[in-house]
């Protein structure tokens, strides 16, 4: 039997790269990186857009007609989806480190950002879900949708968590910020706000299907006395408050441009 994976994978990669290259949000982010104004919030959107594009190209190429006997075999899903998810993970961490380095340089922070640990079990769960024998192909197509998008954005969340932990160990004070984007469901409204590291809700990084909320962080900046070389920290962080439902909905409208 002909091995269809190499040609399918190559086509999917090319389709994905073309979409990323022409994505207006990604183009804007790269422009802001060049002029030094990129934010972590925009980088979260970058991770989400990578997931959008990967989901789209998988759904368009991994069809019943393209697969042997119209089935998604584990050997096919693992050899296509796993490396592409790893690619999204690597792209997200590289971009996040680039943006974080720019922010730190402005704030006089000399730490090098670190990559998150690759969540291989989470990716394997997606592959397993695509190859369940009793799932009809319409359900398989659905599982190539939001789960791929959600997992791709979670790669950025993992980066945030890893770097907040790293900075805390290095003696910096940081604040985790969860911002509403999209529909203000009760779950997200409850979590929205800014929290000093160590005081955040245990599920501040969790997201439901179709969740567009972003999780970022800010580190307290410092100024150094030129004579004593002593570093004095001052707070330049969001107000530590959970938004009310009304405030959250107001913020949501602002983020969406009044929509």
N, C-alpha and C positions, 0 to 999 in steps of 0.2 A: 504494500500500500504506500502511495506517495506521502511523504512527510510535508504537510502543508504549512507547518509552523514557520520555517524561515522566511518564506515569501510573504505570509500574512503579517508577521512581525515587522518586516521591513516596510511594508506598505503602511501599517499603522503608525510606525515611527515617523515616516515622512509626512503623513497627514497631520499628526500631532505637531511636529515642528513647524509646519506651515501655519497652522492655526495660532500657535504661540507667537510666531514672528509677526503676525498681522493683528494681534489682539491690542486694541487701543488702550486698555487699562495697563497692560504690561509695558507697552511703549511709553506711556506716561511715567510709570514707575522708574524705568531705566533712565528717562530724561531727568527725573528728580534725583536719582542717584548721582548722575553726572554733575548736577549743580549743587549737590549736597543738601537737598531739602527733603529727601525721602523719609517716610515714617514707618514705624512697625505696623501701624494700622493698615497702611497701603500694602505692606508685605504680606499680611494675612490675606488680603484680597488676591494677591499674586498666587498664593498657595491654592486658594479656592478656584481661581481661573485655570490653573494647571489641572485640577480635578475635573472641572467642567469639560475641558478639551479632551482629556483622556477618556472620560466617560462617553463623550460623543463619538470619538473615533472607534472605540471598542464596540459600541452599539451598531455603528454603521458597517463595520467590517466583520464582526463575529456574528453572522446571521445564520439561520438554518440552512440556507442554500450554500453557504461557504464552508460549513462543517460536515464532516463525514457522518452520514446517516442522520443529519440534522441534529446532532447531539454535541454537547460541550463535554468532552472527555477531560479527565483531570490532567493528563499529560499535555493537552493543548492549553488549558487555562493556566497551568502552572508555568509553562515555558513562555507564555505571552504576557499574562497579567502581572506575574511576580516581578520580572525585570522592569516593566514599565512603571509599576508602583515604586520600585526602588529608585528609578530615574526621577520621579516626582519628589521623592524624599531628598535625594541629593541636590536637586535644583532648588528646592525650598530652603534647605539649610545653607547652601552657598549664598543665596540671595539675602537671607536673613542675617547672616554673618556680615555680609557687605554693608547692609543698612545699619546694623548695630555698631559696626566699627566707625561709621560716619558720625553717628549720634554721640558715641563715646569720645571721639576726637574733639567734637565741639565742647563737650562738658569736662574735658580734662581728665577722663577716666582711662587708665592705662591697661585695662584688662582685655585680653583677646577673647572674643565670643567663642563658644564651643558648640559643636554639633550635638544634636540629640541622639539617643540610642535608637537604632532602627527597630521599629515594632514588628518583627517578623511574624509573631503570633497573630497580630491584628490583620496583617495582609493575608496570612494563611486562611483565616476565617472567611475572608472574601472569596478566595479561590475555592474553598470547600463549598461555600454557598452556591457557587456557579456550577458545581458539578454534582449536585444532589440528583440521584437517579429518578426520584418521584416528582421532580419539579418540571412543569411544562416550560416550553421555550419562552413564552411570554413572561413568565416569572423570572427566568434567567436574564432576559433583557432588562427587566426592572432592577435586578440586582447589579447590573452593570451601570446603573444610574446613580442614585443618591448615595449608596454605600461607598462608591469610588470617590465621589465628590467630598463626602464627609471625612473619609479617611485621609484624603490629600490635605484638607485644611487642618486636620488634627496633627499632621506633621509639623506645622508651624506652632501649634499649641505645645507640642512636645519640646520644640526649640525654646519657647518662652519658659516653660517649667524648668528645663535643664539649666538655663542661664540665670534665672532667678535664684535657684538653689546654689549655683556656683558663686554668685555674687554675695549671697548671704554668708557662705563659708569664708569668703575673702574679706568679710567685715563691712560690706556695704549694706545700707538700708534701702530696700526696694519695696515697691508697691505694685500689686497685681491689679490690672484694670480690665474689667469685662464690660464691653460696650455693646449696646443693642444695635442690630442692623436687621432690617426686615420686620416681619410680624412680631409684635410684642406679646408672645405667649406668656402665661403665668409663670412657667418654669424659668424663662429667661429674665423676666421682670424681677423675679425674686433674687436672681444672681447678679444683676447689673449693679455696677459700682466699683469702687476702688478699695483695696484692702492692703494693709501692711503685711509683708511676707510673714507667714506663720499664723496670721489671724484670718486667712481667707477660708471660705466655705470649702469643704472637702471635694465638692463637685464643681468648683469654679471652672475647671478645664473641660468639663463634659459638655457634649452637644448632642441634640436630637437630630433626626433626619430633617433636612432642609434648613438647618440652623445656619444663619449667616453671621451670628454674633462674633466679635473679635475678642481675643484675650491677648493683651500686651502687658508691658510693665514699664515702670519708670524707676530710675535709680537716683537717690539723692546726690546732688552735685556737691562739690567742695571748692573752697578757695584756700590758697596756701599763703601763709604769712611769709613774706620774702626774707624776713630776718630770722625767725625761729624755725622756718620750714614746717611749722605745725599746720596740719590740715583741719579746717573747721567746716563742718557740714551744715548746710541749710536746706530747708524743705522746699522743693519745687515740684510738687506732686498734686494730683487731683485731690479734691476734698474727700476725706474718708467717710463716705455715706452711701447707703443703699438708696437708690431712687424709689420714690413712690410710683405707683402704677401711672398716675397722671404725668409725673415728671419723665418717666421712661417713655411714655407715648409721645411727649413733647420732643424729647431727644431723638426718638426714632424719626419723626417728621423732619427734624432738622438735618439728620444724616441723609435722608432720602430726598433732600431738596424740596421739602414741603409737600411731598406726595402723600 
